[in-house]
Amino acid sequence: MTKIPFLDLVAPHEELKEELLAVFAAALKTGGFVGGPMVEGFERDFAQFCGAQHCVGVSSGTDALRFALMAAGFKPGSIAVTVPNTFIATTEAITQAGGIPDFVDIDERTYNMDPEKLRQYLEEQCFADGTSGELVNRKSGRPVAAIVPVHLYGQTADMDPILELAERYKLVVIEDACQAHGAEYYSARERRWRKAGSMGCAAAFSFYPGKNLGACGEGGAVTTNDPDLARKIRMLRDHGQSRKYYHDVEGYNGRLDAIQAGILQVKLKHLPEWNARRREAAARYCALFTEMGNGLACLPPYQPNWTKPVHHLYVIRVPDRDGFMRQLAEANIGTAIHYPVPLHMQQAYEYLGYQRGDFPIAEGVAPEIVSLPMFPQLGAEQQERVAAGVMGWLSTEELATSAHV
């Protein structure tokens, strides 16, 4: 039986083979491998796609988030508030910008930042310094300067209340949009749909190959509506140069390669169609699981009416995840976990002093979440096989449960 992969990185590149080879040929012909028209063209097109005024291509999503924080004036020793259910790159960017990550728990249905938990954190765990006016964490005595909501799995966080809290407490909001290329959020206060990457002070995107918009290697970008912030990031990514050999600040080597930019510009033309296919696949999964009638045993993703997700991942919750994944593997169906250990429980962050039980929702979700196959070329028959595999596991679970009753 042919294996259904968790992710197919071959099919889209076969579809675009000639276009992608043309990018490489153009780079060989011109010798333009770093910067230049390919990078500028992609930056222009991606900014327009995101509904932002500026885009700065960088070498990775981690650099994108780190540079965005630094350019926004995030000071070393300050706290950036984010969530424990995300990839470590989110917090790496905070610490590498000289900051300290602090966490608020997630919404149990969307797996994104819970605005109410954020409000409680800001009101109950912090106070306004009478001299500086800064918001200060009571426990650590450190200033709170930024909020980093993560648009996880391709669905935006609930941004209106997050932005309102940020305005109230004068905090910078940097969107971690690394999984949300093209995702949309309906802002009730603005009465319009907003693209991920256009709502905060800036936003970070990753173009890691498996992303909805993936390079053939590493890549990232920052989007923003602030021209001064964009200017600072352009310097940070290129050794702090305002022009060649004139260094206004000490920067980094964080540029986006021209060939990767050219590849991304080709793929960007196809992204709306690919995202539409992902939405169709997600709807098909939902219909198949609804037919099963096992909502409690297999909890599919929740989609609020204020989001238009792009389904970078299709994540369900199941009991006995190890048994579930083992049985699907036996049926030649690929699965993955995003993410098995919340960040506050990672060995890398022992020094922060968190304990088990500090963020119970993230901790409760982590052992149950599992990602099913999801990519634009996923076919209906393949999804039916996946659903049959899930049904087979559910039947096994029900038999095991009844045997112990």
Sequence and secondary structure as in RCSB ss.txt:
>XXXX:A:sequence
MTKIPFLDLVAPHEELKEELLAVFAAALKTGGFVGGPMVEGFERDFAQFCGAQHCVGVSSGTDALRFALMAAGFK
PGSIAVTVPNTFIATTEAITQAGGIPDFVDIDERTYNMDPEKLRQYLEEQCFADGTSGELVNRKSGRPVAAIVPV
HLYGQTADMDPILELAERYKLVVIEDACQAHGAEYYSARERRWRKAGSMGCAAAFSFYPGKNLGACGEGGAVTTN
DPDLARKIRMLRDHGQSRKYYHDVEGYNGRLDAIQAGILQVKLKHLPEWNARRREAAARYCALFTEMGNGLACLP
PYQPNWTKPVHHLYVIRVPDRDGFMRQLAEANIGTAIHYPVPLHMQQAYEYLGYQRGDFPIAEGVAPEIVSLPMF
PQLGAEQQERVAAGVMGWLSTEELATSAHV
>XXXX:A:secstr
   B S  SSHHHHHTHHHHHHHHHHHHHH   BSSHHHHHHHHHHHHHHT SEEEEES HHHHHHHHHHHTT  
TT EEEE SSS THHHHHHHHTT EEEE  B TTT SB HHHHHHHHHHSEEE TTT  EEETTT  EEEEE  B
 GGG    HHHHHHHHHHHT EEEEE TT TT EEEETTTTEEEETTSSSSEEEEE  TTSSS  SS  EEEEES
 HHHHHHHHHHTBTTEEETTEESS   B B BHHHHHHHHHHHTTHHHHHHHHHHHHHHHHHHHHHHT TTTSB 
    TTEE   SSEEEE SSHHHHHHHHHHTTB  B S SS GGGSGGGGGG   TTSSHHHHHHTTTEEEE   
TT  HHHHHHHHHHHHHHHHHHHHHHHHT 
